[in-house]
Amino acid sequence: MARRRISSGSTFEELAGYSRAVIDGPWVFVSGTTGFDYATGTIAADVAAQTEQAFANLAAALDRAGASLADVVRVRVYLAERADFETVAPIVGRHFAGIRPANTTVICTLVDARMKVEIEVTALKGDTAA
């Protein structure tokens, strides 16, 4: 199976030379995804709202790749503020409650000061391991 790229249509993808997601065989690699609403070009100030929007963006990319959040085997969460962990962790936990992928959470500076959270995932399409 040939490698296939998925774009969100963001001009930043071309500028920075990346794809929203890459499909390689049964694997789907979704780039770091923030809480920007791609339709409106806006981002909420609230970290919980950003996290929910990031999950909506991730789910849309996975869907275009023929996968879903249920196929995720690896998640990385990047937080701009350590204090936001208490808000973000339960949201991540709710989305992955039945899946329980491997997880790493990192506190770091993000590209845009409005961004409070960025999430990337790796999925294995059709993975039914428990």
TIRO-2110 file (N, C-alpha, C; in Angstrom, 1 decimal):
// TIRO-2110
0.8, -1.2, 0.0, N, 1, A
0.0, 0.0, 0.0, CA, 1, A
0.9, 1.2, 0.0, C, 1, A
0.6, 2.2, -0.9, N, 2, A
1.4, 3.4, -1.0, CA, 2, A
1.0, 4.4, 0.2, C, 2, A
2.0, 5.1, 0.5, N, 3, A
1.8, 6.1, 1.6, CA, 3, A
0.9, 7.2, 1.0, C, 3, A
-0.1, 7.6, 1.9, N, 4, A
-1.0, 8.7, 1.5, CA, 4, A
-1.0, 9.8, 2.5, C, 4, A
-1.1, 11.0, 2.1, N, 5, A
-1.1, 12.2, 3.0, CA, 5, A
-2.5, 12.8, 3.0, C, 5, A
-2.9, 13.3, 4.2, N, 6, A
-4.2, 14.0, 4.4, CA, 6, A
-3.8, 15.4, 4.9, C, 6, A
-4.5, 16.4, 4.3, N, 7, A
-4.3, 17.8, 4.6, CA, 7, A
-5.6, 18.3, 5.2, C, 7, A
-5.4, 19.3, 6.2, N, 8, A
-6.5, 20.0, 6.7, CA, 8, A
-6.9, 21.2, 5.9, C, 8, A
-6.0, 21.5, 5.0, N, 9, A
-6.1, 22.7, 4.1, CA, 9, A
-5.4, 23.9, 4.7, C, 9, A
-4.8, 23.8, 5.9, N, 10, A
-4.1, 24.9, 6.5, CA, 10, A
-2.9, 25.3, 5.7, C, 10, A
-2.7, 26.6, 5.5, N, 11, A
-1.5, 27.1, 4.8, CA, 11, A
-0.2, 26.8, 5.6, C, 11, A
-0.4, 26.6, 6.9, N, 12, A
0.8, 26.3, 7.7, CA, 12, A
1.4, 24.9, 7.3, C, 12, A
0.6, 24.0, 6.9, N, 13, A
1.1, 22.7, 6.5, CA, 13, A
2.1, 22.9, 5.3, C, 13, A
1.8, 23.7, 4.4, N, 14, A
2.7, 23.9, 3.3, CA, 14, A
4.0, 24.7, 3.8, C, 14, A
3.8, 25.7, 4.6, N, 15, A
4.9, 26.5, 5.1, CA, 15, A
5.9, 25.6, 5.8, C, 15, A
5.4, 24.8, 6.7, N, 16, A
6.2, 24.0, 7.6, CA, 16, A
6.5, 22.6, 7.0, C, 16, A
6.0, 22.3, 5.8, N, 17, A
6.3, 21.0, 5.1, CA, 17, A
5.8, 19.8, 5.8, C, 17, A
4.6, 19.8, 6.3, N, 18, A
4.0, 18.6, 6.9, CA, 18, A
2.6, 18.3, 6.4, C, 18, A
2.1, 17.2, 6.8, N, 19, A
0.7, 16.8, 6.5, CA, 19, A
-0.1, 16.7, 7.8, C, 19, A
-1.4, 16.9, 7.8, N, 20, A
-2.2, 16.7, 9.0, CA, 20, A
-2.1, 15.2, 9.5, C, 20, A
-2.1, 14.3, 8.5, N, 21, A
-1.9, 12.9, 8.8, CA, 21, A
-1.2, 12.2, 7.7, C, 21, A
-0.6, 11.1, 8.0, N, 22, A
0.0, 10.2, 7.0, CA, 22, A
-0.4, 8.8, 7.2, C, 22, A
-0.9, 8.2, 6.2, N, 23, A
-1.3, 6.8, 6.3, CA, 23, A
-0.2, 5.9, 5.6, C, 23, A
0.3, 4.9, 6.3, N, 24, A
1.3, 4.1, 5.8, CA, 24, A
0.9, 2.6, 6.2, C, 24, A
0.4, 1.9, 5.2, N, 25, A
-0.2, 0.6, 5.5, CA, 25, A
-1.3, 0.7, 6.4, C, 25, A
-1.3, -0.1, 7.5, N, 26, A
-2.4, 0.0, 8.5, CA, 26, A
-2.2, 1.1, 9.5, C, 26, A
-1.1, 1.8, 9.4, N, 27, A
-0.8, 2.9, 10.4, CA, 27, A
-1.2, 4.2, 10.0, C, 27, A
-1.7, 5.0, 10.9, N, 28, A
-2.1, 6.4, 10.7, CA, 28, A
-1.4, 7.3, 11.7, C, 28, A
-0.6, 8.2, 11.3, N, 29, A
0.1, 9.1, 12.1, CA, 29, A
-0.5, 10.5, 12.0, C, 29, A
-1.1, 11.0, 13.0, N, 30, A
-1.7, 12.3, 13.0, CA, 30, A
-0.8, 13.3, 13.7, C, 30, A
-0.5, 14.4, 13.0, N, 31, A
0.4, 15.5, 13.5, CA, 31, A
-0.2, 16.1, 14.7, C, 31, A
0.6, 16.8, 15.4, N, 32, A
0.2, 17.6, 16.6, CA, 32, A
-1.0, 18.5, 16.2, C, 32, A
-2.1, 18.4, 16.9, N, 33, A
-3.4, 19.0, 16.6, CA, 33, A
-3.8, 19.8, 17.8, C, 33, A
-4.1, 21.1, 17.4, N, 34, A
-4.5, 22.0, 18.5, CA, 34, A
-6.0, 22.3, 18.5, C, 34, A
-6.4, 23.2, 19.3, N, 35, A
-7.8, 23.5, 19.5, CA, 35, A
-8.3, 24.6, 18.5, C, 35, A
-7.6, 24.8, 17.4, N, 36, A
-8.1, 25.8, 16.4, CA, 36, A
-9.3, 25.1, 15.7, C, 36, A
-10.4, 25.9, 15.5, N, 37, A
-11.5, 25.5, 14.7, CA, 37, A
-11.1, 25.9, 13.3, C, 37, A
-10.9, 24.9, 12.5, N, 38, A
-10.4, 25.1, 11.1, CA, 38, A
-11.4, 25.8, 10.3, C, 38, A
-12.7, 25.6, 10.5, N, 39, A
-13.7, 26.3, 9.7, CA, 39, A
-13.8, 27.8, 10.0, C, 39, A
-13.5, 28.2, 11.2, N, 40, A
-13.6, 29.6, 11.5, CA, 40, A
-12.3, 30.3, 11.7, C, 40, A
-11.2, 29.5, 11.8, N, 41, A
-9.9, 30.0, 12.1, CA, 41, A
-9.7, 30.7, 13.5, C, 41, A
-10.6, 30.2, 14.4, N, 42, A
-10.5, 30.8, 15.8, CA, 42, A
-10.1, 29.7, 16.7, C, 42, A
-9.7, 30.2, 17.9, N, 43, A
-9.3, 29.3, 19.0, CA, 43, A
-9.9, 29.8, 20.3, C, 43, A
-10.5, 29.0, 21.1, N, 44, A
-11.1, 29.4, 22.4, CA, 44, A
-10.0, 29.7, 23.4, C, 44, A
-10.3, 30.5, 24.3, N, 45, A
-9.3, 30.9, 25.3, CA, 45, A
-9.2, 29.8, 26.4, C, 45, A
-10.2, 29.0, 26.6, N, 46, A
-10.3, 28.0, 27.6, CA, 46, A
-9.6, 26.7, 27.2, C, 46, A
-8.8, 26.1, 28.1, N, 47, A
-8.0, 24.9, 27.8, CA, 47, A
-9.0, 23.7, 27.6, C, 47, A
-10.1, 23.6, 28.3, N, 48, A
-11.0, 22.5, 28.1, CA, 48, A
-11.6, 22.6, 26.7, C, 48, A
-12.1, 23.8, 26.3, N, 49, A
-12.6, 23.9, 25.0, CA, 49, A
-11.6, 23.6, 23.9, C, 49, A
-10.4, 24.1, 24.1, N, 50, A
-9.3, 23.8, 23.1, CA, 50, A
-9.1, 22.2, 23.0, C, 50, A
-9.1, 21.6, 24.2, N, 51, A
-8.9, 20.1, 24.2, CA, 51, A
-10.0, 19.4, 23.5, C, 51, A
-11.3, 19.8, 23.7, N, 52, A
-12.4, 19.2, 23.0, CA, 52, A
-12.3, 19.4, 21.5, C, 52, A
-11.9, 20.7, 21.1, N, 53, A
-11.8, 21.0, 19.7, CA, 53, A
-10.6, 20.2, 19.1, C, 53, A
-9.5, 20.0, 19.8, N, 54, A
-8.4, 19.2, 19.3, CA, 54, A
-8.9, 17.8, 19.1, C, 54, A
-9.7, 17.2, 20.0, N, 55, A
-10.2, 15.9, 19.7, CA, 55, A
-11.2, 15.8, 18.5, C, 55, A
-12.0, 16.8, 18.3, N, 56, A
-12.8, 16.9, 17.1, CA, 56, A
-11.9, 16.9, 15.9, C, 56, A
-10.9, 17.7, 15.9, N, 57, A
-10.0, 17.8, 14.7, CA, 57, A
-9.2, 16.4, 14.5, C, 57, A
-8.8, 15.8, 15.6, N, 58, A
-8.2, 14.5, 15.5, CA, 58, A
-9.1, 13.4, 14.9, C, 58, A
-10.4, 13.4, 15.4, N, 59, A
-11.4, 12.5, 14.9, CA, 59, A
-11.6, 12.7, 13.5, C, 59, A
-11.7, 13.9, 13.0, N, 60, A
-11.9, 14.2, 11.6, CA, 60, A
-10.8, 13.7, 10.7, C, 60, A
-9.5, 13.9, 11.2, N, 61, A
-8.4, 13.4, 10.4, CA, 61, A
-8.3, 11.9, 10.4, C, 61, A
-8.6, 11.3, 11.5, N, 62, A
-8.6, 9.8, 11.6, CA, 62, A
-9.7, 9.3, 10.7, C, 62, A
-10.9, 9.9, 10.7, N, 63, A
-12.0, 9.5, 9.8, CA, 63, A
-11.6, 9.5, 8.4, C, 63, A
-11.0, 10.6, 7.9, N, 64, A
-10.5, 10.7, 6.6, CA, 64, A
-9.5, 9.6, 6.2, C, 64, A
-8.8, 9.1, 7.2, N, 65, A
-7.8, 8.0, 7.0, CA, 65, A
-8.5, 6.6, 7.1, C, 65, A
-9.8, 6.6, 7.4, N, 66, A
-10.4, 5.3, 7.5, CA, 66, A
-10.2, 4.7, 8.9, C, 66, A
-10.0, 5.5, 9.9, N, 67, A
-9.8, 5.1, 11.3, CA, 67, A
-10.6, 5.9, 12.2, C, 67, A
-10.5, 5.6, 13.5, N, 68, A
-11.2, 6.4, 14.5, CA, 68, A
-10.4, 6.5, 15.8, C, 68, A
-10.9, 7.2, 16.7, N, 69, A
-10.2, 7.3, 18.0, CA, 69, A
-10.0, 5.9, 18.7, C, 69, A
-10.9, 5.0, 18.4, N, 70, A
-10.8, 3.6, 18.9, CA, 70, A
-9.6, 2.9, 18.4, C, 70, A
-9.0, 3.4, 17.3, N, 71, A
-7.8, 2.7, 16.7, CA, 71, A
-6.5, 3.3, 17.3, C, 71, A
-6.6, 4.3, 18.1, N, 72, A
-5.4, 4.9, 18.6, CA, 72, A
-4.6, 4.0, 19.6, C, 72, A
-3.3, 3.9, 19.3, N, 73, A
-2.4, 3.1, 20.2, CA, 73, A
-1.4, 3.9, 20.9, C, 73, A
-1.3, 5.2, 20.5, N, 74, A
-0.3, 6.1, 21.1, CA, 74, A
-0.8, 7.5, 21.1, C, 74, A
-0.7, 8.2, 22.2, N, 75, A
-1.1, 9.6, 22.2, CA, 75, A
0.0, 10.4, 23.0, C, 75, A
0.2, 11.6, 22.4, N, 76, A
1.1, 12.5, 23.1, CA, 76, A
0.4, 13.8, 23.3, C, 76, A
0.4, 14.3, 24.5, N, 77, A
-0.3, 15.6, 24.9, CA, 77, A
0.8, 16.6, 25.3, C, 77, A
0.7, 17.7, 24.7, N, 78, A
1.7, 18.8, 25.0, CA, 78, A
0.9, 19.9, 25.6, C, 78, A
1.3, 20.3, 26.8, N, 79, A
0.6, 21.4, 27.5, CA, 79, A
1.5, 22.6, 27.7, C, 79, A
1.0, 23.8, 27.5, N, 80, A
1.7, 25.0, 27.7, CA, 80, A
1.9, 25.3, 29.2, C, 80, A
1.0, 24.9, 30.0, N, 81, A
1.0, 25.2, 31.5, CA, 81, A
0.8, 23.9, 32.3, C, 81, A
1.6, 23.6, 33.2, N, 82, A
1.5, 22.4, 34.1, CA, 82, A
0.2, 22.4, 34.8, C, 82, A
-0.3, 23.6, 35.2, N, 83, A
-1.6, 23.7, 36.0, CA, 83, A
-2.8, 23.2, 35.2, C, 83, A
-2.7, 23.1, 33.8, N, 84, A
-3.8, 22.7, 33.0, CA, 84, A
-3.9, 21.2, 33.0, C, 84, A
-3.0, 20.4, 33.5, N, 85, A
-3.0, 19.0, 33.5, CA, 85, A
-4.3, 18.5, 34.2, C, 85, A
-4.7, 19.1, 35.3, N, 86, A
-5.9, 18.6, 36.0, CA, 86, A
-7.1, 18.8, 35.2, C, 86, A
-7.2, 19.8, 34.3, N, 87, A
-8.3, 20.0, 33.4, CA, 87, A
-8.3, 19.0, 32.2, C, 87, A
-7.1, 18.9, 31.6, N, 88, A
-7.0, 18.2, 30.3, CA, 88, A
-7.0, 16.7, 30.6, C, 88, A
-6.3, 16.2, 31.6, N, 89, A
-6.2, 14.7, 31.8, CA, 89, A
-7.6, 14.0, 31.8, C, 89, A
-8.6, 14.5, 32.5, N, 90, A
-9.9, 13.8, 32.5, CA, 90, A
-10.6, 13.9, 31.1, C, 90, A
-10.3, 14.9, 30.3, N, 91, A
-10.9, 14.9, 29.0, CA, 91, A
-10.2, 13.9, 28.1, C, 91, A
-8.9, 13.8, 28.2, N, 92, A
-8.2, 12.7, 27.5, CA, 92, A
-8.7, 11.4, 27.9, C, 92, A
-8.8, 11.2, 29.2, N, 93, A
-9.3, 10.0, 29.8, CA, 93, A
-10.7, 9.6, 29.3, C, 93, A
-11.6, 10.6, 29.2, N, 94, A
-12.9, 10.3, 28.7, CA, 94, A
-12.9, 9.8, 27.3, C, 94, A
-12.1, 10.4, 26.4, N, 95, A
-12.1, 10.1, 25.0, CA, 95, A
-11.4, 8.7, 24.8, C, 95, A
-10.5, 8.3, 25.7, N, 96, A
-9.8, 7.1, 25.6, CA, 96, A
-10.1, 6.0, 26.7, C, 96, A
-11.2, 6.2, 27.4, N, 97, A
-11.5, 5.3, 28.5, CA, 97, A
-11.4, 3.8, 28.2, C, 97, A
-12.0, 3.5, 27.1, N, 98, A
-12.1, 2.0, 26.7, CA, 98, A
-10.9, 1.6, 25.9, C, 98, A
-10.1, 2.5, 25.5, N, 99, A
-9.0, 2.2, 24.6, CA, 99, A
-7.6, 2.1, 25.3, C, 99, A
-7.4, 3.1, 26.2, N, 100, A
-6.2, 3.1, 27.0, CA, 100, A
-4.9, 3.0, 26.2, C, 100, A
-4.7, 3.9, 25.3, N, 101, A
-3.4, 3.9, 24.5, CA, 101, A
-2.2, 4.3, 25.4, C, 101, A
-1.0, 4.0, 24.9, N, 102, A
0.2, 4.5, 25.6, CA, 102, A
0.1, 6.0, 25.5, C, 102, A
0.6, 6.7, 26.6, N, 103, A
0.4, 8.2, 26.7, CA, 103, A
1.7, 8.8, 27.2, C, 103, A
2.0, 9.9, 26.6, N, 104, A
3.1, 10.8, 27.2, CA, 104, A
2.5, 12.2, 27.2, C, 104, A
2.7, 12.9, 28.4, N, 105, A
2.3, 14.3, 28.5, CA, 105, A
3.5, 15.1, 28.8, C, 105, A
3.7, 16.2, 28.0, N, 106, A
4.9, 17.0, 28.1, CA, 106, A
4.4, 18.5, 28.4, C, 106, A
5.1, 19.2, 29.2, N, 107, A
4.9, 20.6, 29.5, CA, 107, A
5.9, 21.3, 28.6, C, 107, A
5.5, 22.2, 27.8, N, 108, A
6.4, 22.9, 26.9, CA, 108, A
5.8, 24.2, 26.3, C, 108, A
6.6, 25.0, 25.6, N, 109, A
6.1, 26.2, 25.0, CA, 109, A
5.6, 25.8, 23.6, C, 109, A
4.4, 26.2, 23.3, N, 110, A
3.8, 25.9, 22.0, CA, 110, A
4.0, 27.1, 21.0, C, 110, A
3.8, 26.8, 19.7, N, 111, A
4.2, 27.8, 18.6, CA, 111, A
3.4, 29.1, 18.7, C, 111, A
2.2, 29.0, 19.1, N, 112, A
1.3, 30.2, 19.2, CA, 112, A
0.9, 30.4, 20.7, C, 112, A
1.1, 31.6, 21.2, N, 113, A
0.8, 31.8, 22.6, CA, 113, A
-0.6, 31.6, 23.0, C, 113, A
-1.6, 31.6, 22.0, N, 114, A
-3.0, 31.3, 22.3, CA, 114, A
-3.2, 29.8, 22.5, C, 114, A
-2.3, 29.0, 22.0, N, 115, A
-2.4, 27.5, 22.2, CA, 115, A
-2.1, 27.1, 23.6, C, 115, A
-3.0, 26.3, 24.2, N, 116, A
-2.8, 25.8, 25.5, CA, 116, A
-2.5, 24.3, 25.5, C, 116, A
-2.9, 23.6, 24.4, N, 117, A
-2.8, 22.2, 24.3, CA, 117, A
-2.6, 21.8, 22.9, C, 117, A
-1.8, 20.7, 22.7, N, 118, A
-1.6, 20.1, 21.3, CA, 118, A
-1.5, 18.6, 21.5, C, 118, A
-2.2, 17.9, 20.7, N, 119, A
-2.3, 16.4, 20.9, CA, 119, A
-1.9, 15.8, 19.5, C, 119, A
-1.1, 14.7, 19.6, N, 120, A
-0.8, 13.9, 18.4, CA, 120, A
-1.1, 12.5, 18.7, C, 120, A
-1.5, 11.7, 17.7, N, 121, A
-1.9, 10.3, 17.9, CA, 121, A
-1.3, 9.5, 16.8, C, 121, A
-1.1, 8.2, 17.1, N, 122, A
-0.8, 7.2, 16.2, CA, 122, A
-1.9, 6.1, 16.3, C, 122, A
-2.4, 5.7, 15.2, N, 123, A
-3.5, 4.7, 15.2, CA, 123, A
-3.1, 3.5, 14.3, C, 123, A
-3.6, 2.3, 14.7, N, 124, A
-3.4, 1.1, 13.9, CA, 124, A
-4.8, 0.7, 13.5, C, 124, A
-5.1, 0.9, 12.2, N, 125, A
-6.4, 0.7, 11.6, CA, 125, A
-6.8, -0.8, 11.8, C, 125, A
-8.0, -1.0, 12.4, N, 126, A
-8.5, -2.4, 12.5, CA, 126, A
-7.9, -3.1, 13.7, C, 126, A
-7.1, -2.4, 14.6, N, 127, A
-6.6, -3.0, 15.8, CA, 127, A
-7.7, -3.4, 16.7, C, 127, A
-7.8, -4.6, 17.1, N, 128, A
-8.8, -5.1, 18.0, CA, 128, A
-8.2, -5.6, 19.3, C, 128, A
-6.9, -5.4, 19.5, N, 129, A
-6.2, -5.9, 20.7, CA, 129, A
-6.8, -5.2, 21.9, C, 129, A
-6.9, -5.9, 23.0, N, 130, A
-7.4, -5.3, 24.3, CA, 130, A
-6.4, -5.3, 25.3, C, 130, A
END
